[in-house]
Amino acid sequence: YSSTDTRKRMSDALKACLGWEPDSWQIDLAETTIVRLDAIGVSPTGSGKTIPIMLPLLLPENKRKVTVVISPLNSLEFDQATRFECVGIHASVVNRDTWSTRLRKAIEGLTYQILFMSPEMATRNRSCRDMLQSLGHRGDLLTFVIDEAHCISQWGGDFRTAYCDLNKLRAYARAGTPIMALSATLAPQPWTDVEQVLQIDPSAAFYLNRGNNRPNIKMCMKYVESSSDFAALADELNLPSIRHPEDIPKTLIFVESKLQSMRVWRYLLEHTDPSLHDAFAFIHAGRTQEARDKTFQQFKDGKIRVVLATECVAMGVDASDIERVIQLGVPLSLSTWVQRAGRGGRSAAMKAVALLLVEKSVSQPQTRRETQSRRPAADSDSDGENEPGPAYRKTIDPSLRLWIETRTCRRKSADRYFNNPPREDAKHALEQWRRQQAQTRYARRAYSIMAVLPDDVLKSVAYDARIRTPAALEEKVPCSRWPFVKRHGQAIIEVLLRVDARHEMAKAAK
């Protein structure tokens, strides 16, 4: 086996299909399928986690192999299947609506290289299970992929118990058939849950953690009266100033229920000129797949400018030019919020804003009456071990509360929770470079060390993963902000690239 040859063939195959080469981390993950290693991969939303699934299927020797992708939402399954068909990989969505004897025969006849299905279909539908076992025992299964793997922890309790049964996939295939778990939001505990449910041995698996930081998205929050404070939402949209649909930045607004999406939609129509009504729409799981697809396509085309959405749009659905994401009311968790915020700015070249509108009750202490009503009865069996901490009127996920209430950088708060790879190495390296310049090149000049490289510029560069070329640096830091950018830009880039190289070597050693 030649790793160099295999990686080159996968890269060349993708370039022939799409016109560009994959990143090294995408090839790293793809190669785990070839060498039959389990893998867990974490990478930001919109970074291209589909490519590692695609690459092995482009090799001629795998044309008669089948990859099974476990996906959480029907809408996501159809969207992904379309992407694979576009590069010549035959794909099929397997769910209650599409399943039939005819489809089963086509799959067993190896008509399709990749199948998209829910955990319920893979573990609870007897006919589908038999079909997967048939493929597995014949040796036709290439790999299992668990897309949006954080759902194992987030949904695997009472909500969708089939996620806890995904260990059954091991029994469907021959020993050594690999499993790949992918997500943008795996904190340490959910990561452990994924290992346990999928029976992944940490000592014999490949791990990739690129974090989920999206430097081109500004994430912020504001307090509103409640999740029904539609007036505050309308203010954020600046409706009175809108005269033409093109004046509205492309906006995705998340709410927590189907009913809420329609209520907000009606409110916005009532407070805008009738000529703008076609610029607003809603998408939720209660609409037909055809209606959802049509609405989202019009949104991507720019005919619709604002979409009210529920969870069915929160994962994997791709539109590259969403400028603004708004969440009305706190979601289930910080992971959910990061996933939804990641729908914006899918093109790294554009800047986007993600705004969380938080109910005031999140930070309001309970009244004495509310506190007493929540206390256990005097004759209950409570031993006091589960007594709550500070009592607020609205209970939310602790990690999300920490993100909301932090008085420092919220991006760093999320980095700590998700165990994102630290970028302090880049910061320290730039500080060292600055000291060296001040002590040598500028030792006889009147410049202070801050003039050589101001602190705000240093931090901005160190924590922005996109800055890896002089052109990107000059775009981020114009001469008006740092007069020495043209003189020292190349040196700064070289420092950052050395930090990246050390980081990659450390990961390889682990």
N, C-alpha and C positions, 0 to 999 in steps of 0.2 A: 504494500500500500504506500502510495506517495502522497503525502499531505500537500506538498507544493503543487503537484499536478492536479489534484482534485480541487483545490481552492481556485486555481487558475481556470479550470474548466467551468466551474460554477460561475465565476466572475464573467468569463467570456460569454456564457450562455445568457446571463441576465443582460449584458450589454447589447447582445444581438436582439433581444426582445424589447428592451426599454430605452436603449441608447445611452445608458450610464452604468458605471460599475458600483457594486455594493461596497459599503464600508467594511473595514476589517472585523468589527464586532459582529456584523451580520453574518459574515463568512464563518467566524468562530462558532456561533450558535448553530449554523447550518451543518457544520462539519460534525457536530455531536451526533446528528442523525446518521451520518455515514458510518461513523466508528461505533455506533450503538451505545452511546452514553446518555444517561438521563441528564436533563439540564433545567435550570431555573434562570430565566432572564428577566431583568428589570431595566426598562428604558423609558424615557419620557413619552408622553402621548404625542403622536404625530412623527415619531422618530424613525418609523419603518420596521416595526416588529413583524410585519407580514413577510418581509423578504427572507428571513431565515427559514420560514416554512416553505417558501417557494423554491429556493435554490436547489435542494436535493432533487426535486421533481423535474428539474430541467435537464438532468443528466440522462443520457440515453439508457443506461442500465436500470433506471428506475421508472421507465415509461409504463411498465406493467406492475407497478407497486401502488399501494393505496395509503394515503395519510388521512387520519381521522381527526378532525378538529372539533373539540367540545366548546360550544359557544353559548353564552347566557341568554341571548335574545334572538328571536326570529329575524328581526330587521337587520341585525348584525350579520346573521348567516347569509342572507341574500346579498348584502352589500359585499361581503368577502368573496362569495362565489363569483360575482360579476368581475371582480378584480383578477381572479385567477383565469377566468375564461378569456380575458383581454390579452393574456400573454400565451394563450394556446394550451393551458392546462385545464382539462375537462373537469368541471366541478359540479357537485350536486348538493342541494339542500335536502336533508332528511328530517322531516317532521310529520306531525299528524296529518297535515294537509297534503303533503306530497307522497307519503308512504303508500306503496302498492306492491302487489306481486310483480308487476312489470318492472318497477324500479329496482326491486330486490334482485331480479334476474340480471338486469343491466349492471348492477354493482358487482355481483358475483362473477359476471362475465368480463370484469375489469374495463368497463366502458369509461369509468371515471377514475381519475388519479387522486382526487381529494373530496372528502365528504364533510359537510358541516351539519352538526346535530347538537341537540341539547343534552345535558346530563340525564334528564328523564328518559329521552329516547334511547340513549346508549345503555342505560342500566335497568329500565323498567318495562320497555316494550319487548315482549318475548321474541317476536319475529325478527326485530332488529338485532337483538342480542345473538340470536342464532346465526344471522348473517355475518356479524362481526366475528363470531367464533369460527365460522367456516373460512373466512378470509385469513384469520390468524393461524389456524391449524394448517392451512395450505402454504403458509409462509408469504402471503401476499401483502401483509400489513407492514408498511415501512416505519411508521411511528404514530403515536398519539400526541396531540397537542392540546393543552388546556389553555385556551385563550381567556384573558381577563381572569387570571388564576386567583386574584384576591377574592373573587366571589366564593371560593371554597370556605374562607373564613367569614366573610361578610354575610353570605346567604345560606351557609351550610347547616344552620341550626334548625329551627322549626319552620323557617320560611320555605326553603327548597332542600329537603333532606337528601335528594338524589346526589347533591354535591358531596355528601359524606360517603357515598357508595362508589366513588370513582376508582377506589382501589380494585374494584372488580375488573377494570380494564386489563390488569395484569393477567387475569385468567383467560382472557379472550385470545391472547397471542402467544407465540412461542417465547420461551425464555430468552431474555436479552433484548426484546423489542423495546426501544427507548420511549420515554415520556418526556415531553418538553412543556414546561409551565411558563407562561408569559404574562407580564403585567406591567403597569406603570406605577402601581401603588401597593407595594408589599412592605409593610413595616415588619420589624423583627418577629413579633408574635404570629401574624398571618403567614410569614415565611415559614415558620416552624409548623404551622397547621398544614400548609401545602406539602411539606416533606412527609408529615405523618400520614395524611390521607392518601397521597400518591405512592407511599412506601419508597421514597427516594432516599438512598443511602448517601449522606453528605460526603463520606470518604471516597465514594466511587461515582461522583457526579460532577458536572461542569456548572459553575456559578458565574453569572455575569450581572453586576450591579452598576448601571450607569446613572442611577438615581432618577428623579423625576423633575428636576429643576428645569423650568422653561424661562430662560432669561428675557425672552421677548414678550412675555406676558406680565403686565403689572397687576398684581393681586392685591385687592384692598377691600375694606368693609365699611359699612355705614349702619347706624341704628335706625330702625323704622318702628312705628307704633306696633304693628303686628304683621303677620303674613298676609293679611287682607288689606294692608295699607297700599291700595292701588294708586292712590294719588302720589305717594312718594316715588313709586315706580314711574309714573307718567312724568314726574319732574326730572328724573334721571334721563328719560328719553327726550326731554325738552320738546314736547309735542307742540306747544303754541308757535314755535318758530319754524315748524316744518311746512314748506309750501309744495315740495315735489318729492316723490319717493326716493330720488337719488340723494336727497339731503339727509336721509336716515342711514347712519352707519349700519352695516349688516350685523344684526343682533340676535343672539340666542338667549331666551329667557327660560330658566328652569323653575318649575313649581313641583309640588309634591303629590299632586293628584290630577286625574283626568278632569274632574269637575272644576278644580281651580284653574286649569289651563283655559277652559272655555269661559269662565267668569272673567279672568283677566283680559282675554281676547275681546269680549263684549265691551268691557270698560274702555279699552283703548279705542275701539271703534266709535264709542259714544263721545269721545273727547278728541276726535280728529275730524278733519274735513272729509266728507264722503268720497272725494276724489282720491283719497289716500287709502281707502279701506282695503283695496286689493294688495296693499303692501304688508298686511298683517295676516297671519295664519297660525294654526295650532296643529301639533302632532302628538298623539298619544296612542297607547296600545289598543284603545277601543275602536280606532279607525281601521279600515281595511289596509292590507299591505299595499295594494295598488294606490290608494289615496295617500298613504304616507310617502310612498316613493315619488308620486307626482308632486306633492307639496315640497318635499326636500329638494327635488330637482329644480323646481322653480326658485327655491331659495338659493341654490348654488348658482343658478343662471342670473340672479339679481332681480328677478321679477317680484319676488317676495323679499322684504327687507327685515322683517321681524317675525320670528317664530317662537311661539309658546310651546314648551316641550316638557315631557316627563322623562323618566329613566330610559325609555326606549331609544332616546337619542344620545344618551350620556356616554356610550361606549362604542368606539370604533367607527361610527358614522363620520365620513370625511368630507369637509368643505374647507378649502385652503385659505379662504379670505374672510373669515369671520372676525370682525374688528372688536366685538364686545360680547362678553358673556355676563349675564346677570342671574343671580340665584335669589329668588324672592322667598325669604324665610330659611332658617338653617336646615341643611340636609341631614341625613342619617349620621355621617361621620366626616372626618377630615379627608379620608380616602375618597369618599364620594365627591366632595367639593373639589379636590384636586383633579379628579377625572373629568368633572363637568367643566371646570375652568380650562382644561386642556383642549376643549373643542375650539377655543379661539386661537388665532395666530398659528394655524397649522403650517403655514409657510414661515420658515425661520427668518425670512427677509422682511416680514412685516411685524409691526408692533400691535399688541392687542391689550385690552383691559378686561379683567375679570373682577366683578363687583359682587360681594356678598352682602345682601340686605338682611340685617340681623334684627329679630324682634327684641324690643327693649326688655321683655320679660326674661330674656336669657341672662341678663346681668342684674335684675331686680331681686333683692332678698325676699323670701317668703314673708307674708304677714304672720302674726302670731297665730291667727286662726288656721291659716294654711299649714303652718308647721305642726300644730296640734292634730290636725286631721290626718296627717301623714305618719304620725307616730304610731307604733304598734300598741295594741291594747295592753292594759296593765297586767292582765292574766295570760298574755300570749307567751309562747315558748321562746321568744327572742332573747338571746343571751347578750345582745349589744354589739356583737362582732361586726354586723353589717350596718351599723349606724352611718348615715350619710355624712359627708363633709359639709362645707358651707352650703346652706339651703337656698336655692334660687327658685324663682317661680316657674321657670322652664328648665327641665333637665335635658342636657345634650351630651354628646360624646365628649369625654374628657380631653382628648387630643384636639378636637375642634375648639373647645372652650379655651384651651391654652393658646391656640393660634389666634383666636379673636381677641383675647385679653392681653397678649404680650405687648410690652412697652418698647421692645426692641424690634429687630428685623423679623417680620413674619416669614420671610423666605428661609431664614436660619432656623426658625421654629419648626417649619416643615422638614427641613433637612435633618434635624435631630430626630424627629419622630420616625421618619422613613429610613433613617440610617443612610442617607445619601452620601456618596463619596465626598470627603472633605476637599475644599478648595483652598484650605489654609496654606498648603504647600506652595501654591502659586503666589499667595500674598507674601509669605516669608521670603520666597526667592526674589520677588520684586523689591522688597525692603532691603535685602542684602545688596542687590544690584545698585539701588539708589545710594546706599552708604558708600559703596566702592567708587561710584562716580563723584560723589561729593568730596571724597578723600583724595582722589587722584586728578581727574580731568578738571574739576572745578575747585581744586584746593586753593588756588590763588585768586579766585573770582569772588565777587561780593554776593553771589547767589547763596541763599539758604538751602538746606536739604529739601525743604518743601517746594522750592522753586524748581529744583531738578526734576522732581516727580511728585506733584501734590497728592495728599492722602486720598482725596475723593476720586482722583483719576486712578490711582493705584488699586483701590478696592473695586472700582467699577470694572477695570480690566481683569483683575484676578478672578472675579466671580462670574464673568460672562464667558461661557464655554464656546461661544461663536467666534470669539476674537482669536484667530489663529493665522491671520495674514496681515501684512501691513495695510492693505486696503480696508480690511474690516476694522482695524484699529483706528484709522483716520476717519472712518465713517462714525465710529462710536465716540471718538475724542477729537474733535476738530481743533485746528490751530488756535482758535479763539479761546478754547478751554485749556489747552496745553501747548504753548509755543514751540516746545521741543519735539513735537510728535513726528515731524519729518526727519529730524536729525537722529532720533533714538528709536524710532518705530521698529526698525528691523531688529535691533538689539533686544527690545522688549519681547518681540515675537519669539526670538531664539530662546530666551529665558523660559517662556511659557511652553514651548515645544520640548525643552529638556525636562520640565516638570511632568509633562504628559508621558514622555518616554519612561521616566522612572516609575510613574504610576502603573503603566502597562507591564513593566518588568516585574513589579511587586505582585500584580495580579497573576501573572504567569507563574511566578514562584509558588504562590499559594495553591 
